[in-house]
Amino acid sequence: MPDTATLSATAGLTAEHFDVLIVGAGISGVGGAYHLTKQLPGTSFVVLESQESFGGTWLTHRYPGIRSDSDLYTFGYRFKPWTSAPIATAAEILAYMGEVIEENDLGRHIRYGHRISSARWSSAENRWTIEATRADTGQDVRFTANFLWMCQGYYRHSEGYTPEWAGMESFKGRIVHPQTWPEDLEYAGKKVVVIGSGATAATLVPAIADKCGHVTLLQRSPTFFRAARNADDLADTLRRLQIDENWIHEIVRRKILHDQSVFTRRAFEEPEVVAKELLGGVRAHLGPDYDMDTHFTPTYRPWRQRIAFVPDGDLFKGIRAGHASVVTDEIERFTETGIHLKSGKDLEADIIVTATGFNLNVLGDIEFAIDGKPLDFADTVTYRGMMFTGVPNMVWVFGYFRASWTLRADLVADFVCRLLTHMKERQAKKVAVALRPEDKDMPLLPWIDPDNFNPGYLMRGMHLLPKRGDKPEWQHTQDYWTEKDVWPAIDLDDRTFVYG
């Protein structure tokens, strides 16, 4: 909650009012803006974005090789065909999003360089008051809105997560995080160590492998990778037949979603078989003599953490060519010349890249208050991973881990538009979710079951997230294939929804 000095400084501000205020102009916010214009024409809305342009993740991350790890037929919007290779570069994704903004005249709704500091709900006024600061002028600005749509993502854009290792201050080279990649970083001919084994490391290593002296991927434990051609045979066939791109997009999208559903189910029902298939795909690139057990055989079952896609096996080609190598070990300490490992070995480095993940950022580092009382989201229970008990007129977009983020963003957008229409029909000014009598004795559990999915950024920040129940409606599930049918049928007059 803002302090007294802040409230005093902004007391004289005139507020702009909108029906809906969207936080963030990334993939979710731009999609939300589109759906509002198409499903609820005439709705007044504004999109506030802290960065200088649209794109979110794809604008923040500028390290070499930055690309999607989801196919663009499902990561792209359902309403705009994707016409290129399934795995896309950040530049291609930004161009695609730019076309969505231009084609649908969304730019006039977006305010860039607006950093939100607080959001306060007033039951007396049935509206949100949002305080922000403009990056270009330093001016404080105020907005009011009937409904708040949080599309800001889940991690802190200003800084990535880097663990504290002993001796870091003694290293004579440069330590960088991919999320804040320096424009002046010169790595040609240098010895580079990339710490981490997730999608970022798998993207960065092949992008620099043939330019630096040598790059070493240093991992504490292996992760699963999926190597395949960066192409879709069905899409290529349909294009040769000169099928309309809208048809191609929908057909290929459905085919990919079907295949993903089968793969995810198999990962739970026959994990040993799926693991063997994934490892076989890697072995096909690295050869029969490579030490797969040490470097590419995880101790967990597939899909307990996100599976990084390696298009055309480029990571493994760099390893086989000798430009890159993998070391599986733990860090004892940093030295002047590199890293000393717990095994006793030393890795020399001119540059160390900490591809070690994100800092979880619950609802954009915005100070929330409900009727003057500071809001702690950890004290709430989530409704389907998008609404929170006791928090009126607000929806949050938090996408899928095992499917494309945008699939859930589209589902949430449909739900918001339907909810706003229902509120208008009921002449309701506010809506919040609440536990029903049959939910009162429901056990309250962490946001997500760590035995189901346990990436580091979630485990480190679990205490910041809302609770879940043991019923589907009180959970953030990973099951798009069920939710796509269940969500359109949600009864908005169920006792879960409390209108006023």
Phi, psi and omega in degrees: 000133183301148179282173185299321181297319179296316180297322180293320182293331183256006186298328184271003183290144172266130184267140168272137183249141178222155174295317183226137173242122179259129178262112176107133177246043172270202184299324181285315183294318178295319176297318178299318178299317178300311184296324177298316182293328183272320185269332180228063180301142182095349177288129176276132180207160175223147175248120178258124182235130183284332182277175186280352180203181179280167173126332178059238180309320187282350172264321182296312187272120183230025179284159183303133174085001185311127185206168177286155169245012170241150178291145184282351175290332176252332176283331173290167181288149180293338186266354180230117183300144171260131190239010183240198181297148184302317178266123190243153175284163177301321180298320179293321180293319178297320178296319178298314179295322178299323177294321178299316181296314183290315184295335184246013176053044181273341185303327182291346180266350189259132175247110180275162177064033178246106181264119182277133178255326183210156175221121185237126177265134176242117177290332178294324182258349184053050179202162175264143170244124185244125177257134181217167177232134178279131182291328185284327184244346186075007183284137173279137180227157183227141176229150168239150183209146176286331187217139183246126183241105186273109182236033188270001180088201189227001181227160181281118184287335186284341182203141175269177180268121174233119178297160175267112177254148178299138173082007183302325183290344182273345183294128185275346179271206181249139175247123182229153172253138182303330183292334178235055185295124181288135180294335184265010183287118180255113184245000180299127178076000184268158173271121185240135171245125177253116180269122181131160182221019180270199184297323180296312179298319181293337177274315186291316186302308180294335181290332182249354190302320184270006180248324180274172179298311174196146177237133179246127173269113181257118182233146177284324178208155183289161175231164178277139174235152176236114183257130178200168178296142175274067181199161176233114185300320181295316179298317180296320179295315181295326178291322177297331178275003178060039175285146179302138184299328177296319177294316180301314182302315183289318181295311182294321178301314180295320179296316180296316180297322177296313181296321178295321178298315180296316182296316180297317178298316180295326180299332179270323186275328180221063186299326181295321180292316180296318178300318179297321179295315180296316180294327178296324178295324178287316181300327180298332179272324188267345178093162187289341185266356182286144183282079182293323184300319182284316194256342185223016179245099182292162178267353181253164179284155179304141177077007171285336167229163184297139180266120182280130178272132180246097184294130179058019177061029189297326177299315185286329176296321178295323178292315182293328180282350179090001179282336182226157176215163180242133174237125178252107187193178177244151183277125173276309179192162171276151175236180178298329188249003180160231185227131173262125186265160181294339177286349183102349180280159177240138174250119177279143181207144168265329181225134174242124180253122181264086177274061192251014170108193188251165164260115179302134184231099185283111176058044164071023182055030179265137178277114182260146174215143176244114181050045175086352181260124179305139183260126173251111185295338178293344178270359181257169174244136184277141171258109179052030176070016183223338175236166187223139181302132176080005180247104186284151167050045177215138175228142182243138174261116172229111191285193181273154172266325185259004175214176184293140179307317188293335177301318180284325178300320178293319178297317179297319180299316177299318181296314181300314181296321178291321179294316179297322177295318180295319178298320179296319179295325180274354185058037179269140179265340180210159175212138174223162176260149180214149175295136179277168178307322181287351179260355190299326181261012180293133178295139177258125190237169176301157184314318180218148181286116182297338176284345180266316182204129189214052175296155186301319184295329176285318181296322180291331186248012184303326182292346180270345188266156177299165177276163172238161174256191181256017177243148184306322183289344180250034181220157167262095183277166176256015190259080177301324188291337171270316185297328181297337177262326183284317187299316179297341181260007179302129179280108183286355174257008174297154183295348175300325184265124180249116184259156177208000000 
